[in-house]
Amino acid sequence: MESSLSQLIKFFVVTGIFLLIAALFPIQRLIRQLPEGASLKPKWQVLNGLIIFFIIGYAAYTIANWQKEISSADLVVPALFFGGAVFVLLVGRLAYQTASDMKKMALLECENITDPLIGIYNRRYLDRILVEEIKRAHRYGSDLSILLLDVDFFKKINDTYGHSTGDIVLKQLGQIILDEVRETDMVARYGGEEIAIIFPETPVSKALSLAERLRRQVARADFVPPDIHSDREISLTISIGVAGLDDETTSASLLLEKADKALYAAKQAGRNRVVAWQEFMGPSSPNS
């Protein structure tokens, strides 16, 4: 009887050690996946240290009691050790699997709201976030402006250099826009080569200044390395329409419509300029 109990105790403790060692692997993989500076990383490192401490404790208990005469009561502690080791292993594997699944979900969500070509938000996300921003602006009485820009004569670029070069131009344009806007602004592809920018808590006057700065930046930039299709870099200009939220603008579609009309006015006025929507559609920023 004592021999069977002794073997069972040794099985519980030794197996518990191996289970704890196995629990270290998912915990360490989880720690490696966390970015530097993440607030949870030190906490998982503490848990990793505790598991190592438990392994040492299990080993010390095994050595101290390997030849000890035992009774049925001595089975309690090793059984608890074994149960604890199983629990730690399950928690470690579950935590790692949960983190991996959440990472996959985050990547999937990012793909669902991101335009794959330009690397900015897509039209689906634009429509959703604009509705939310309008509600928030009306609720708190804050300003909200939207900018709608279009590449001038973009079809000529595609016809001259090919669609692959046109795609590169759009990617580079998207990066210029992202470098110029603020962290609080939201950039999304509206359709084709049209890009929308939402300016939360920004009056039209400030949005116009931001739009003009962006127009100048694009006009002075060179697009596409010269070794792609031509012996010189491509220059391009953009036309921009700006509209601001007011008491009469009660929907996202109406705000986008105003910005679109302002953009059309900029095109009609000669392109490469910024126009704000007004009651009579007068241009508010002349070409410069």
Helices and strands as residue ranges (DSSP letters): H 2-33, H 41-65, G 72-75, H 76-113, H 123-140, E 144-151, H 154-161, H 163-180, E 186-191, E 194-200, H 204-220, E 238-244, H 252-268, E 274-276
